[in-house]
Amino acid sequence: MIGAILGDIAGSRFEFSKPKGFHPHKVDLFADDCFFTDDTVMTIATKYAILCEYSYRVAYTELGKRYPSAGYGTMFKKWLNDPSHKPYNSYGNGSAMRVSYIGEYFPTLEQVREEAVKSASCTHNHPQGIKGAEATAVAVYLCKKGSSKKELHSYIKKQYGYDLDTPLFLRRPFSKFDIRCEKTVPLAIRCFLESSDWESCIRNVLGITCDTDTVGCIAGALAEAYYGSTGFDNEKLLRKYLVKKDSQGREDMFLLNWSLME
């Protein structure tokens, strides 16, 4: 899950544009203008729901309102403020960005699938939204359990029908910002498949035009689960980016504490 959070943070400043002369293999991944986004808040909300035995709807509502300026999409903002909290048939990548902890936590593939569907359905109840969440959680689970990249590629392609074969160098000329699950999830998996460690995975993300914080969040979760670490000082980075001052000047440690909780 920490790999997901740091992937979100690394991709945060490049979500809509990259500076002139940008080179993904030379840029500092963790600069002062990086920040956490809704991907981090909702990833932690999933963990919060599971460990506190809350419904996903309750956890997403509580943390969404606690961090209202994290960069949520228009439909999710409306959902947060709607007392009925009815799902809104979304096929956006919000369902996939937040499920990595499910793939890490639950011991069986069946449980991972079931929980991923539950986590998506309270908001993203469109078939593509549900599929994206399930595929992401399953991929994290397979990485965590020691599956090879070849095995993961074969399983996800067979079960979910995603295009995982097109290499990044063929995607780059035609890539664009796209928040649909059906585009985000296979791209994130491809960034992972072409990586050699967590850092190279995130640099793959930054090297293609996309929703960089969300693709980074998903790909970062896969890479950490597969390689076993990010290669960075996780706690130092989390303390830098997740500890914020509240309106009264007090340090808000909620996100940090939940991200580090075993």
PAMIMAR-301519 format. One record per residue: chain; residue number from 1; x, y, z of N, C-alpha, C in turn. Coordinates in Angstrom, 2 decimals. Each point is the difference from the previous one (the first is absolute). Example, Ala and Ser with C-alpha at 12.3 -4.5 7.8 and 13.67 -1.06 7.14 Angstrom:
residues 2
   c     k      n.xx      n.yy      n.zz     ca.xx     ca.yy     ca.zz      c.xx      c.yy      c.zz
   A     1     13.19     -5.69      7.80     -0.89      1.19      0.00      0.90      1.20      0.00
   A     2     -0.35      1.05     -0.72      0.82      1.19      0.06     -0.77      1.09      0.73
***
This chain:
residues 262
   c     k      n.xx      n.yy      n.zz     ca.xx     ca.yy     ca.zz      c.xx      c.yy      c.zz
   A     1      0.81     -1.20      0.00     -0.81      1.20      0.00      0.86      1.26      0.00
   A     2      1.14     -0.05      0.65      0.89      1.16      0.02      0.51      0.29     -1.41
   A     3      0.24     -1.05     -0.77      0.40      0.20     -1.39     -1.05      0.74     -0.80
   A     4     -1.27     -0.24      0.32     -1.10      0.71     -0.66      0.00      1.47      0.39
   A     5      0.16      0.28      1.28     -0.01      1.38      0.49      1.16      0.79     -0.59
   A     6      1.19     -0.59      0.02      1.16      0.71     -0.54     -0.10      0.15     -1.52
   A     7     -0.63     -0.96     -0.67     -0.24      0.15     -1.43     -0.93      1.16     -0.30
   A     8     -1.02      0.15      0.82     -0.91      1.14     -0.12      0.75      1.31      0.19
   A     9      0.80      0.07      1.05      0.74      1.23      0.31      0.98      0.34     -1.12
   A    10      0.73     -1.00     -0.50      0.98      0.24     -1.07     -0.68      0.50     -1.27
   A    11     -1.20     -0.50     -0.27     -0.69      0.40     -1.22     -0.84      1.25      0.13
   A    12     -0.15      0.52      1.22     -0.95      1.08      0.26      0.28      1.27     -0.79
   A    13      1.25      0.38     -0.14      0.30      1.29     -0.63      0.02     -0.06     -1.53
   A    14     -0.18     -1.20     -0.55      0.03     -0.15     -1.46     -1.33     -0.49     -0.56
   A    15     -1.06      0.14      0.78     -1.29     -0.56     -0.42     -0.51      0.62     -1.29
   A    16      0.15      1.30     -0.15     -0.57      0.68     -1.16      1.04      0.52     -0.99
   A    17      1.24      0.12      0.42      1.02      0.51     -0.91      1.39     -0.34      0.52
   A    18      0.93     -0.02     -0.91      1.41     -0.21      0.34      0.79      1.20     -0.51
   A    19      1.02      0.44      0.74      0.77      1.18     -0.44      0.79     -0.27     -1.28
   A    20      0.34      1.04     -0.71      0.79     -0.11     -1.22      1.34     -0.64      0.31
   A    21      0.40     -0.94     -0.84      1.26     -0.69      0.22     -0.07     -1.10      1.04
   A    22     -1.22     -0.34      0.43     -0.19     -1.03      1.03      0.56     -1.34     -0.46
   A    23      0.75     -0.65      0.89      0.53     -1.34     -0.28     -0.33     -0.90      1.19
   A    24     -0.81     -1.04     -0.19     -0.46     -0.81      1.13      1.12     -0.73      0.74
   A    25      1.14     -0.22     -0.64      1.08     -0.73      0.65      0.95      0.92      0.77
   A    26     -0.22      1.30     -0.11      0.89      0.95      0.67     -0.70      0.82      1.08
   A    27     -1.31      0.10     -0.08     -0.75      0.84      0.93      0.05     -0.57      1.42
   A    28      0.02      0.89      0.98     -0.08     -0.39      1.41     -1.42     -0.47      0.28
   A    29     -0.15     -1.23      0.46     -1.35     -0.53      0.22     -0.72      0.71      1.14
   A    30      0.75      0.44      1.00     -0.63      0.56      1.19      0.52      1.41      0.26
   A    31     -0.59      0.94     -0.71      0.38      1.40      0.13     -0.91      0.70      1.00
   A    32      0.35      1.24      0.31     -0.77      0.74      1.00     -1.42      0.31     -0.46
   A    33     -0.22      0.03     -1.33     -1.34      0.31     -0.48     -0.85     -1.24     -0.25
   A    34      0.46     -1.15      0.44     -0.84     -1.20     -0.02     -1.00      0.07      1.15
   A    35     -1.07     -0.76     -0.10     -1.03      0.02      1.05     -0.85     -1.26     -0.11
   A    36     -0.70     -0.33      1.07     -0.92     -1.13     -0.07     -1.32      0.46     -0.62
   A    37     -0.70     -0.92     -0.65     -1.28      0.32     -0.63     -1.10     -0.90      0.55
   A    38     -1.14      0.05     -0.67     -1.13     -0.85      0.40      0.35     -1.48     -0.09
   A    39      0.98     -0.36     -0.85      0.40     -1.41     -0.10      0.53     -0.49      1.35
   A    40      0.82      0.81      0.64      0.54     -0.36      1.31     -1.10     -0.05      1.05
   A    41     -0.85      1.01      0.02     -1.06      0.05      1.02     -0.92     -1.21     -0.11
   A    42     -0.39     -0.35     -1.21     -0.92     -1.12     -0.17      0.69     -1.35      0.18
   A    43      1.28     -0.09     -0.32      0.75     -1.23      0.27      0.04     -0.26      1.50
   A    44      0.29      1.04      0.77      0.02     -0.12      1.46     -1.41     -0.25      0.53
   A    45     -1.00      0.58     -0.65     -1.39     -0.23      0.43     -0.39     -1.47     -0.14
   A    46      0.52     -0.66     -1.04     -0.28     -1.43     -0.16      0.59     -0.80      1.16
   A    47      1.23      0.31      0.35      0.63     -0.66      1.15     -0.77      0.30      1.28
   A    48     -0.41      1.23      0.16     -0.78      0.44      1.16     -1.30     -0.80      0.11
   A    49     -0.67     -0.19     -1.13     -1.25     -0.77     -0.01      0.23     -1.43      0.44
   A    50      1.04     -0.62     -0.52      0.27     -1.41      0.28      0.39     -0.21      1.46
   A    51      0.93      0.78      0.49      0.51     -0.21      1.36     -0.99      0.43      1.07
   A    52     -0.84      0.97     -0.32     -1.01      0.45      0.97     -1.34     -0.70     -0.18
   A    53     -0.08     -0.84     -1.01     -1.23     -0.73     -0.33     -1.15      0.95     -0.29
   A    54      0.30      1.04     -0.75     -1.02      0.92     -0.50     -0.34     -0.41     -1.43
   A    55     -1.15      0.45     -0.48     -0.29     -0.18     -1.41      0.91      0.93     -0.80
   A    56      0.25     -0.36     -1.24      0.82      0.87     -0.85     -0.68      1.34     -0.20
   A    57     -1.30     -0.01     -0.11     -0.74      1.25     -0.17      0.23      0.95      1.16
   A    58     -0.06     -0.53      1.21      0.22      0.84      1.19      1.43      0.54      0.03
   A    59      0.96     -0.86     -0.28      1.41      0.43      0.05      0.29      1.04     -1.08
   A    60     -0.50     -0.21     -1.21      0.25      0.95     -1.08     -0.67      1.34      0.28
   A    61     -1.18     -0.06      0.60     -0.70      1.24      0.35      0.76      0.75      1.09
   A    62      0.40     -0.72      1.05      0.66      0.64      1.14      1.32      0.65     -0.41
   A    63      0.84     -0.73     -0.71      1.30      0.57     -0.37     -0.13      1.02     -1.12
   A    64     -0.97     -0.21     -0.89     -0.22      0.97     -1.05     -0.37      1.36      0.56
   A    65     -0.84      0.01      1.02     -0.39      1.26      0.63      1.09      0.56      0.90
   A    66      0.85     -0.89      0.53      1.10      0.47      0.84      1.07      0.70     -0.85
   A    67      0.16     -0.46     -1.25      0.98      0.60     -0.91     -0.72      0.43     -1.28
   A    68     -0.78      1.07      0.09     -0.88      0.38     -1.12      0.72      0.61     -1.20
   A    69      1.27      0.37      0.15      0.72      0.67     -1.08      1.09     -0.87     -0.62
   A    70     -0.21     -1.31      0.05      1.03     -0.92     -0.48     -0.02     -0.22     -1.51
   A    71     -0.99      0.55     -0.69     -0.03     -0.10     -1.45     -0.98     -1.02     -0.55
   A    72     -1.13     -0.17      0.65     -1.00     -0.96     -0.45     -0.65      0.43     -1.30
   A    73     -0.49     -1.00     -0.74     -0.75      0.30     -1.20     -1.36      0.59      0.33
   A    74     -0.62      0.62     -1.00     -1.26      0.69      0.20     -1.10     -0.93      0.52
   A    75     -0.08     -1.20     -0.56     -1.06     -0.93      0.40      0.20     -0.50      1.43
   A    76      1.27     -0.23      0.37      0.26     -0.46      1.37     -0.32      1.12      1.00
   A    77      0.31      1.24     -0.35     -0.33      1.13      0.88     -1.51      0.06      0.25
   A    78     -0.76     -0.19     -1.06     -1.46      0.02      0.15     -0.45     -1.15      0.89
   A    79      0.62     -1.17     -0.19     -0.33     -1.16      0.82      0.28      0.27      1.48
   A    80      1.12      0.64      0.28      0.36      0.30      1.39     -1.07      0.86      0.68
   A    81     -0.54      0.94     -0.74     -0.94      0.96      0.57     -1.46     -0.40     -0.14
   A    82     -0.24     -1.16     -0.63     -1.36     -0.51     -0.14     -0.32     -0.91      1.19
   A    83     -0.98      0.35      0.81     -0.31     -0.82      1.19     -0.33     -1.45     -0.33
   A    84     -0.49     -0.27     -1.20     -0.37     -1.38     -0.34      1.21     -0.85     -0.34
   A    85      1.10      0.64     -0.45      1.23     -0.71     -0.39     -0.28     -1.19     -0.91
   A    86     -0.83      0.24     -1.00     -0.29     -1.06     -0.96      1.13     -0.09     -1.03
   A    87      0.34     -1.21     -0.45      1.03     -0.14     -1.03     -0.43      0.70     -1.28
   A    88      0.98      0.48     -0.77     -0.33      0.85     -1.14      0.50     -0.57     -1.33
   A    89      0.17     -1.31     -0.07      0.24     -0.70     -1.28      1.26      0.50     -0.70
   A    90      1.03      0.28      0.76      1.23      0.52     -0.58      0.90     -1.13     -0.51
   A    91      0.66      0.25     -1.13      1.03     -0.91     -0.51      1.38      0.66      0.07
   A    92      0.11      1.04      0.82      1.27      0.68      0.18      0.97     -0.81      0.85
   A    93      1.25      0.45      0.02      1.06     -0.77      0.69      0.02      0.16      1.51
   A    94     -0.96      0.75      0.55     -0.05      0.15      1.46     -0.20     -1.29      0.75
   A    95     -0.67     -0.96     -0.64     -0.22     -1.29      0.66      1.28     -0.83      0.06
   A    96      0.86      0.17     -1.00      1.24     -0.79     -0.07      1.12      0.61      0.83
   A    97      0.01      1.30      0.13      1.12      0.67      0.68      0.05     -0.32      1.49
   A    98     -1.10     -0.44      0.57     -0.10     -0.08      1.46      0.03     -1.42      0.56
   A    99      0.19     -1.03     -0.85     -0.23     -1.38      0.45      1.27     -0.78      0.36
   A   100      1.16      0.61     -0.08      1.23     -0.79      0.17      0.06     -0.74      1.34
   A   101     -0.52      0.62      1.05      0.07     -0.66      1.31     -0.82     -1.29      0.02
   A   102     -1.06     -0.04     -0.78     -0.81     -1.22     -0.08      0.84     -1.15     -0.53
   A   103      0.77      0.26     -1.04      0.87     -1.02     -0.55      1.10     -0.44      0.94
   A   104      0.42      0.90      0.88      1.05     -0.31      0.98     -0.56     -0.75      1.21
   A   105     -1.20      0.36      0.42     -0.51     -0.43      1.30     -0.67     -1.37     -0.02
   A   106     -0.85     -0.25     -0.96     -0.83     -1.21      0.06      0.77     -1.23     -0.50
   A   107     -0.21     -1.15      0.66      0.86     -1.16     -0.24     -0.35     -0.85     -1.21
   A   108     -1.20      0.15     -0.55     -0.37     -0.84     -1.14     -0.42      0.87     -1.18
   A   109      0.15     -0.55     -1.19     -0.39      0.71     -1.21     -1.50      0.28     -0.01
   A   110     -0.78     -0.94      0.50     -1.45      0.19      0.03     -0.38      1.18      0.88
   A   111      0.64      0.11      1.16     -0.28      1.12      0.90      0.42      1.32     -0.63
   A   112      1.14      0.01     -0.65      0.48      1.21     -0.65     -1.01      0.47     -1.04
   A   113     -0.48     -0.91     -0.81     -1.00      0.36     -1.01     -1.27      0.56      0.65
   A   114     -0.50     -0.69      1.01     -1.24      0.41      0.64      0.13      1.40      0.62
   A   115      1.10      0.23      0.69      0.18      1.28      0.66      0.23      1.12     -1.00
   A   116      0.70     -0.29     -1.08      0.22      1.01     -1.03     -1.33      0.44     -0.61
   A   117     -0.88     -0.96     -0.25     -1.33      0.32     -0.53     -0.78      0.86      0.99
   A   118      0.04     -0.37      1.27     -0.68      0.80      1.02      0.54      1.43      0.04
   A   119      1.31      0.13     -0.05      0.61      1.32      0.11     -0.38      0.89     -1.18
   A   120     -0.14     -0.60     -1.17     -0.36      0.77     -1.20     -1.48      0.34     -0.03
   A   121     -0.83     -0.94      0.39     -1.44      0.10     -0.25     -0.69      1.14      0.73
   A   122      0.56      0.48      1.08     -0.66      1.08      0.73      0.06      1.33     -0.77
   A   123      0.88      0.09     -0.98      0.09      1.20     -0.84      0.03     -0.38     -1.48
   A   124      1.00     -0.80     -0.39      0.26     -0.33     -1.40     -0.66     -1.34     -0.37
   A   125     -1.32      0.00     -0.08     -0.71     -1.25     -0.24     -0.20     -0.32     -1.48
   A   126      0.65      0.74     -0.87      0.03     -0.35     -1.42      0.87     -1.25     -0.18
   A   127     -0.33     -0.91     -0.92      0.81     -1.21     -0.18      1.49      0.26     -0.20
   A   128      0.35      1.08     -0.71      1.42      0.30     -0.20      0.65      0.51      1.29
   A   129     -0.76      0.73      0.81      0.53      0.46      1.28      0.26     -1.16      0.94
   A   130     -0.92     -0.96      0.02      0.17     -1.18      0.84      1.14     -0.87     -0.51
   A   131      0.07     -0.19     -1.32      1.07     -0.82     -0.57      1.37      0.59      0.28
   A   132      0.12      1.32     -0.11      1.29      0.64      0.24      0.47     -0.18      1.43
   A   133     -0.93      0.13      0.95      0.37     -0.20      1.41      0.40     -1.44      0.26
   A   134     -0.78     -0.94     -0.53      0.29     -1.41      0.23      1.34     -0.40     -0.63
   A   135      0.24      0.43     -1.23      1.24     -0.34     -0.69      1.21      0.56      0.73
   A   136     -0.11      1.21      0.51      1.11      0.61      0.72      0.30     -0.74      1.30
   A   137     -1.03     -0.27      0.77      0.19     -0.71      1.27      0.57     -1.40     -0.23
   A   138     -0.50     -0.68     -1.02      0.49     -1.35     -0.32      1.45      0.06     -0.43
   A   139      0.36      0.99     -0.80      1.39      0.14     -0.45      0.93      0.24      1.19
   A   140     -0.41      0.84      0.94      0.81      0.22      1.20      0.15     -1.29      0.79
   A   141     -1.10     -0.72      0.13      0.02     -1.29      0.71      0.98     -0.97     -0.65
   A   142     -0.04     -0.12     -1.30      0.89     -0.91     -0.71      1.47      0.40      0.17
   A   143      0.25      1.30     -0.05      1.37      0.48      0.23      0.46     -0.34      1.41
   A   144     -0.87      0.22      0.96      0.32     -0.24      1.41      0.26     -1.49      0.25
   A   145     -0.70     -0.85     -0.71      0.11     -1.45      0.20      1.12     -0.63     -0.82
   A   146      0.75      0.78     -0.74      1.17     -0.52     -0.68     -0.20     -0.44     -1.43
   A   147     -1.11      0.36     -0.62     -0.19     -0.33     -1.40      1.05      0.71     -0.85
   A   148      0.40     -0.62     -1.08      0.93      0.64     -0.92     -0.75      1.03     -0.84
   A   149      0.74      0.87     -0.67     -0.64      0.97     -0.88     -0.74     -0.71     -1.13
   A   150      0.57     -1.06     -0.50     -0.64     -0.76     -1.07     -1.32     -0.59      0.47
   A   151     -0.02     -0.54      1.21     -1.21     -0.57      0.56     -1.06      1.07      0.23
   A   152      0.42      1.15      0.53     -0.93      1.10      0.23     -0.58      0.49     -1.32
   A   153      0.86      0.20     -0.98     -0.43      0.45     -1.33     -1.06     -0.94     -0.57
   A   154      0.28     -1.28      0.04     -0.91     -0.99     -0.56     -1.33     -0.02      0.74
   A   155      0.05      0.05      1.33     -1.22     -0.10      0.80     -0.89      1.22     -0.21
   A   156      0.56      1.20      0.10     -0.79      1.22     -0.11     -0.57      0.14     -1.41
   A   157      0.80     -0.33     -0.99     -0.47      0.09     -1.39     -1.16     -0.97     -0.25
   A   158      0.13     -1.22      0.51     -1.04     -1.01     -0.20     -1.27      0.34      0.76
   A   159      0.14      0.43      1.25     -1.17      0.24      0.84     -0.71      1.31     -0.30
   A   160      0.75      1.02     -0.40     -0.59      1.33     -0.12      0.06      0.58     -1.41
   A   161      0.73     -0.65     -0.90      0.00      0.41     -1.39      0.74      1.28     -0.30
   A   162      0.84      0.46      0.89      0.75      1.22     -0.22      1.14     -0.21     -0.99
   A   163      0.33      1.06     -0.76      1.15     -0.02     -0.88      1.25      0.25      0.84
   A   164      0.74     -1.06      0.27      1.25      0.13      0.75      1.20     -0.24     -0.90
   A   165     -0.23     -0.22     -1.28      1.08     -0.36     -0.91      0.68      1.21     -0.65
   A   166     -0.72      1.06     -0.22      0.58      1.16     -0.68      1.06      0.65      0.88
   A   167      1.26      0.04     -0.46      1.07      0.57      0.83     -0.13      1.52      0.11
   A   168      0.67      0.56      0.99     -0.11      1.43      0.25      0.49      0.83     -1.17
   A   169      1.03     -0.45     -0.70      0.55      0.82     -1.08     -1.01      0.14     -1.16
   A   170     -0.91     -0.95     -0.12     -1.05      0.12     -1.00     -1.21      0.77      0.51
   A   171     -0.15      0.08      1.30     -1.11      0.75      0.59      0.28      1.50      0.02
   A   172      1.28      0.37      0.20      0.33      1.41      0.26     -0.50      0.96     -1.09
   A   173      0.18     -0.30     -1.28     -0.43      0.98     -1.01     -1.50      0.28      0.00
   A   174     -0.78     -0.91      0.54     -1.46      0.14     -0.04     -0.61      0.18      1.39
   A   175      0.83      0.09      1.01     -0.51      0.08      1.37     -0.63      1.35      0.28
   A   176     -0.96      0.01      0.91     -0.66      1.24      0.40     -0.58     -0.18      1.40
   A   177     -0.35      1.11      0.60     -0.61     -0.03      1.33     -1.36     -0.68     -0.10
   A   178     -0.17     -1.08      0.75     -1.24     -0.79     -0.09     -0.27     -0.60      1.38
   A   179     -1.16      0.29      0.56     -0.30     -0.45      1.36     -0.87     -1.25      0.03
   A   180     -0.27     -0.60     -1.14     -0.81     -1.22     -0.02      0.78     -1.19      0.56
   A   181     -0.67     -0.84      0.76      0.62     -1.21      0.53      0.59     -0.85     -1.12
   A   182     -0.75     -0.15     -1.09      0.41     -0.90     -1.07      1.29      0.44     -0.68
   A   183      0.38      1.26      0.18      1.27      0.51     -0.55      1.08      0.11      1.08
   A   184     -0.40      0.40      1.19      0.96      0.22      1.08      0.62     -1.28      0.51
   A   185     -0.82     -1.01      0.28      0.50     -1.22      0.63      0.99     -0.74     -0.89
   A   186     -0.31     -0.28     -1.26      0.99     -0.69     -0.83      1.28      0.80     -0.22
   A   187     -0.11      1.32     -0.07      1.20      0.83     -0.13      0.88     -0.13      1.24
   A   188     -0.61      0.07      1.17      0.76     -0.14      1.25      0.69     -1.36      0.08
   A   189     -0.72     -1.04     -0.38      0.59     -1.34      0.03      1.16     -0.10     -0.99
   A   190     -0.15      0.61     -1.16      1.08     -0.03     -0.99      1.23      0.75      0.52
   A   191     -0.20      1.13      0.68      1.12      0.73      0.60      0.74     -0.88      0.99
   A   192     -0.74     -0.80      0.75      0.62     -0.94      0.94      0.73     -1.12     -0.74
   A   193     -0.63     -0.57     -1.01      0.60     -1.13     -0.72      1.34      0.37     -0.63
   A   194      0.15      1.25     -0.42      1.24      0.44     -0.64      1.03      0.54      0.99
   A   195     -0.27     -0.14      1.28      0.91      0.55      1.02      1.00     -1.02      0.50
   A   196      1.04      0.50      0.67      0.99     -0.87      0.64      0.02      0.21      1.51
   A   197     -0.64      1.03      0.47     -0.14      0.28      1.43     -1.10      1.05      0.16
   A   198     -0.29      0.39      1.25     -1.10      0.95      0.23      0.27      1.33     -0.69
   A   199      1.21      0.50      0.13      0.32      1.31     -0.59     -0.16      0.00     -1.51
   A   200      0.50     -1.03     -0.67     -0.12     -0.03     -1.46     -1.46     -0.12     -0.43
   A   201     -0.81     -0.65      0.82     -1.43     -0.09     -0.28     -0.64      1.39     -0.01
   A   202      0.30      0.80      1.00     -0.57      1.35      0.08      0.55      0.88     -1.11
   A   203      1.24     -0.18     -0.36      0.56      0.78     -1.11     -0.66     -0.41     -1.33
   A   204     -0.39     -1.24     -0.12     -0.77     -0.41     -1.17     -1.31      0.77     -0.07
   A   205     -0.64      0.17      1.15     -1.26      0.75      0.06      0.21      1.44     -0.44
   A   206      1.06      0.61      0.52      0.24      1.41     -0.30      0.40      0.21     -1.46
   A   207      0.43     -1.06     -0.66      0.44      0.11     -1.38     -1.11     -0.10     -1.01
   A   208     -1.24     -0.07      0.44     -1.12     -0.12     -0.93     -1.11      0.97      0.42
   A   209     -0.68      0.57     -0.96     -1.09      0.93      0.31     -1.18     -0.79      0.57
   A   210     -0.37      0.33      1.23     -1.07     -0.74      0.67     -0.41      0.73      1.27
   A   211     -0.91     -0.59      0.72     -0.40      0.49      1.32      1.08     -0.47      0.97
   A   212      1.10      0.75      0.08      1.23     -0.52      0.60     -0.11     -0.37      1.47
   A   213     -0.79      0.74      0.78     -0.09     -0.35      1.41     -0.74     -1.32      0.20
   A   214     -1.07     -0.23     -0.78     -0.76     -1.24      0.15      0.72     -1.19     -0.62
   A   215      0.56      0.18     -1.18      0.80     -1.09     -0.60      1.19     -0.31      0.90
   A   216      0.62      1.04      0.56      1.11     -0.21      0.94     -0.43     -0.72      1.25
   A   217     -1.19      0.30      0.48     -0.54     -0.65      1.19     -0.20     -1.50     -0.24
   A   218     -0.62     -0.34     -1.11     -0.27     -1.41     -0.31      1.29     -0.74     -0.31
   A   219      0.81      0.57     -0.88      1.26     -0.65     -0.38      0.94     -0.10      1.20
   A   220      0.02      1.04      0.83      0.86     -0.02      1.19     -0.39     -1.08      0.98
   A   221     -1.30     -0.26      0.12     -0.47     -1.08      0.88      0.47     -1.35     -0.51
   A   222     -0.10     -0.21     -1.31      0.44     -1.26     -0.60      1.50     -0.20      0.19
   A   223      0.76      1.06     -0.26      1.45     -0.11      0.08      0.48     -0.28      1.41
   A   224     -0.59      0.68      0.98      0.41     -0.25      1.39     -0.35     -1.44      0.40
   A   225     -1.19     -0.45     -0.38     -0.40     -1.37      0.35      0.92     -1.03     -0.66
   A   226      0.43      0.27     -1.21      0.84     -0.95     -0.74      1.46      0.05      0.44
   A   227      0.57      1.20      0.09      1.43      0.13      0.32      0.28      0.00      1.50
   A   228     -1.02      0.22      0.80      0.17     -0.06      1.45      0.36      1.29      0.67
   A   229      0.29      1.05     -0.76      0.33      1.30      0.58     -0.05      1.06     -1.10
   A   230      0.09      1.26      0.42      0.07      1.09     -0.96      1.44      0.41     -0.27
   A   231      0.90     -0.36      0.90      1.38      0.43     -0.14      0.26      1.37      0.59
   A   232     -1.03      0.63      0.56      0.12      1.32      0.61     -0.23     -0.11      1.51
   A   233      0.28      1.09      0.70     -0.29      0.06      1.43     -1.49      0.35      0.13
   A   234     -0.82     -1.02      0.06     -1.46      0.20     -0.04     -0.50      0.92      1.11
   A   235      0.42     -0.29      1.23     -0.53      0.79      1.12      0.40      1.46     -0.11
   A   236      1.22      0.27     -0.41      0.45      1.39     -0.16     -0.86      0.72     -1.03
   A   237     -0.27     -0.64     -1.12     -0.80      0.62     -1.05     -1.45      0.19      0.46
   A   238     -0.54     -1.00      0.67     -1.39      0.12      0.47     -0.13      1.13      1.02
   A   239      0.98      0.14      0.86     -0.03      1.10      0.98      0.08      1.35     -0.71
   A   240      0.76      0.06     -1.06      0.14      1.26     -0.73     -1.30      0.42     -0.67
   A   241     -0.71     -0.96     -0.59     -1.15      0.35     -0.84     -1.36     -0.19      0.66
   A   242     -0.10     -0.86      1.00     -1.32     -0.31      0.57     -0.33      0.79      1.26
   A   243      0.97      0.59      0.64     -0.26      0.78      1.21     -0.31      1.44     -0.40
   A   244     -1.22      0.43      0.27     -0.43      1.34     -0.34     -0.51      0.73      1.24
   A   245     -0.01      1.31     -0.08     -0.54      0.83      1.08     -1.51      0.16     -0.19
   A   246     -0.74     -0.12      1.10     -1.43      0.25     -0.10     -0.28      1.50      0.13
   A   247     -1.25      0.38      0.04     -0.37      1.43      0.02      0.49      0.73      1.24
   A   248      0.30     -0.77      1.05      0.49      0.60      1.24      1.51     -0.15      0.16
   A   249      0.66     -0.43     -1.04      1.46     -0.10      0.04      0.53     -1.28      0.61
   A   250     -0.87     -0.94      0.30      0.43     -1.28      0.58      0.32     -0.99     -1.12
   A   251      0.94     -0.89      0.26      0.36     -0.98     -1.01     -1.06     -1.10     -0.10
   A   252     -0.46     -0.24     -1.20     -0.96     -1.06     -0.27      0.78     -1.27     -0.36
   A   253      0.00     -0.97      0.90      0.80     -1.21     -0.17     -0.82     -1.19     -0.48
   A   254     -1.27      0.22     -0.31     -0.89     -1.11     -0.30      0.50     -0.83     -1.19
   A   255      0.27      0.63     -1.11      0.43     -0.74     -1.20      1.33     -0.71      0.24
   A   256      0.92      0.67      0.66      1.30     -0.62      0.29     -0.18     -1.22      0.88
   A   257     -0.74      0.13      1.07     -0.15     -1.12      0.94     -0.65     -1.22     -0.67
   A   258     -1.00      0.25     -0.83     -0.68     -1.13     -0.66      0.84     -0.60     -1.12
   A   259      0.83      0.81     -0.63      0.84     -0.55     -1.06      1.08     -0.91      0.57
   A   260      0.46      0.28      1.21      1.08     -0.77      0.62     -0.52     -1.14      0.87
   A   261     -1.28     -0.01      0.30     -0.55     -1.00      0.89      0.13     -1.41     -0.60
   A   262      0.49     -0.92      0.82      0.13     -1.40     -0.45     -1.33     -0.74      0.16
***
